[in-house]
Amino acid sequence: MVTVSERAKERLFEQKEAANFGGAEVALRVAAGPTGQWMLIADHARDDDQVVEHRGSTVLLVDPVAQSALDGVQVDCVETTEGDLELILIAQREGVDEDTDDDLEEMDELDEDNDADTDEEQGDDPARKR
């Protein structure tokens, strides 16, 4: 099964809205591209699809072939250097659930705190002030 973070669901919803797809039942389908890359195409749900919904709208469709290839993968987002959100696929470790976003945010906060502590320590070093 493919999991989708809340952040990714929101991004998929925004992409769907921006493209003006017709109705709540049209969604973005994960499809294998000609070069082996995964891509998103507009499509209607089929009986055997994994259907992901957000805000009452179908936002992602994953057919059985893609489900098999992407089993255990999470769709998430990262912010690019330009400030845009880009969808990414992340291989999940066993035992990791969908609530890892909160843990990752806590880890980011800890990293920021550690960076601030390191900056303060370097600022107190008289050799660094020269």
Backbone torsions as a table, in degrees:
resi	resn	phi	psi	omega
1	MET	NA	141.5	176.0
2	VAL	-92.8	131.5	175.2
3	THR	-103.6	155.1	-177.7
4	VAL	-133.0	124.4	178.9
5	SER	-68.6	158.2	178.2
6	GLU	-60.2	-38.7	179.1
7	ARG	-61.8	-42.1	178.9
8	ALA	-68.7	-39.2	177.0
9	LYS	-59.3	-42.9	179.1
10	GLU	-63.7	-42.0	179.4
11	ARG	-65.0	-43.0	176.6
12	LEU	-61.1	-41.4	178.1
13	PHE	-61.3	-44.7	179.2
14	GLU	-62.7	-42.2	179.1
15	GLN	-64.1	-40.7	179.5
16	LYS	-64.2	-44.8	179.3
17	GLU	-63.2	-42.9	-178.6
18	ALA	-64.2	-31.2	-179.0
19	ALA	-84.6	-5.5	179.5
20	ASN	55.3	45.9	175.7
21	PHE	-63.7	148.8	-177.7
22	GLY	-78.2	99.1	171.9
23	GLY	88.1	166.0	-176.3
24	ALA	-70.7	-19.8	-176.0
25	GLU	-85.1	-15.9	176.3
26	VAL	-83.1	134.1	-176.8
27	ALA	-141.8	177.7	175.3
28	LEU	-89.5	128.0	-179.2
29	ARG	-103.7	135.0	172.3
30	VAL	-75.4	121.7	-178.6
31	ALA	-136.3	147.2	176.5
32	ALA	-77.0	128.0	178.2
33	GLY	-82.4	171.6	-177.4
34	PRO	-63.7	-23.5	-179.7
35	THR	-99.0	8.9	179.0
36	GLY	91.4	-4.3	176.1
37	GLN	-79.0	154.4	174.6
38	TRP	-87.4	140.1	178.6
39	MET	-137.5	168.2	178.9
40	LEU	-113.0	130.9	177.0
41	ILE	-130.3	150.7	178.1
42	ALA	-73.9	136.3	-178.4
43	ASP	-163.7	168.0	173.6
44	HIS	-97.1	152.5	179.6
45	ALA	-67.7	144.8	174.1
46	ARG	-111.9	163.7	-175.4
47	ASP	-57.4	-34.1	-174.7
48	ASP	-99.2	11.0	179.2
49	ASP	-77.3	148.8	162.8
50	GLN	-81.6	124.6	-176.6
51	VAL	-111.7	127.2	178.2
52	VAL	-111.4	126.4	-179.2
53	GLU	-114.9	153.5	177.4
54	HIS	-152.0	130.2	-179.8
55	ARG	52.3	41.1	176.7
56	GLY	75.6	11.8	-178.1
57	SER	-127.9	140.7	175.0
58	THR	-73.7	122.9	-176.1
59	VAL	-112.1	-23.8	-177.7
60	LEU	-145.4	138.6	176.5
61	LEU	-122.7	134.8	178.4
62	VAL	-130.4	114.3	-179.0
63	ASP	-77.9	167.4	-176.2
64	PRO	-57.7	-35.5	179.6
65	VAL	-65.6	-47.1	178.2
66	ALA	-65.9	-38.3	178.3
67	GLN	-58.4	-43.0	-179.3
68	SER	-65.5	-44.6	-178.6
69	ALA	-70.5	-31.8	-174.8
70	LEU	-106.2	15.4	-179.0
71	ASP	-55.0	127.1	179.2
72	GLY	87.2	2.7	-179.6
73	VAL	-92.9	145.6	175.5
74	GLN	-112.2	135.5	171.7
75	VAL	-88.1	127.6	-179.9
76	ASP	-141.7	-174.4	179.2
77	CYS	-128.7	150.4	169.9
78	VAL	-131.2	152.7	177.4
79	GLU	-91.5	129.8	178.8
80	THR	-79.0	171.5	178.6
81	THR	-65.2	-22.0	177.0
82	GLU	-83.8	-4.8	179.2
83	GLY	91.9	3.5	177.8
84	ASP	-83.7	155.9	175.0
85	LEU	-97.0	128.8	-179.3
86	GLU	-118.5	134.4	177.1
87	LEU	-74.9	139.3	178.4
88	ILE	-136.1	160.5	174.6
89	LEU	-108.8	130.4	-178.2
90	ILE	-122.8	125.8	174.9
91	ALA	-70.8	126.6	-178.6
92	GLN	-90.1	142.2	172.4
93	ARG	-81.2	154.1	176.9
94	GLU	-62.9	139.6	177.0
95	GLY	86.5	-0.2	178.5
96	VAL	-95.6	128.6	-178.1
97	ASP	-103.5	-179.6	-176.3
98	GLU	-70.1	-11.0	-178.4
99	ASP	-86.5	15.9	-178.8
100	THR	-70.0	-18.7	178.2
101	ASP	-55.1	-44.0	-179.6
102	ASP	-63.9	-42.1	179.0
103	ASP	-64.1	-41.4	179.8
104	LEU	-64.8	-39.6	177.7
105	GLU	-63.7	-40.4	177.6
106	GLU	-63.4	-39.5	178.4
107	MET	-64.8	-40.3	177.4
108	ASP	-61.2	-41.7	178.8
109	GLU	-63.5	-40.8	177.9
110	LEU	-63.8	-41.7	177.6
111	ASP	-60.9	-42.6	179.3
112	GLU	-63.6	-41.4	178.1
113	ASP	-62.9	-43.0	179.0
114	ASN	-64.8	-39.4	178.0
115	ASP	-63.7	-40.3	179.1
116	ALA	-65.2	-41.2	178.0
117	ASP	-63.0	-42.5	179.8
118	THR	-63.8	-42.4	178.4
119	ASP	-61.8	-41.1	179.4
120	GLU	-64.5	-42.5	179.8
121	GLU	-63.4	-41.1	179.9
122	GLN	-69.2	-32.8	178.8
123	GLY	-68.4	-26.6	-179.4
124	ASP	-84.2	-9.2	-177.1
125	ASP	-80.5	114.8	-178.0
126	PRO	-59.7	-30.6	-179.9
127	ALA	-66.2	-29.7	-179.2
128	ARG	-76.2	-21.5	-175.1
129	LYS	-82.1	-7.6	-179.1
130	ARG	-71.8	NA	NA
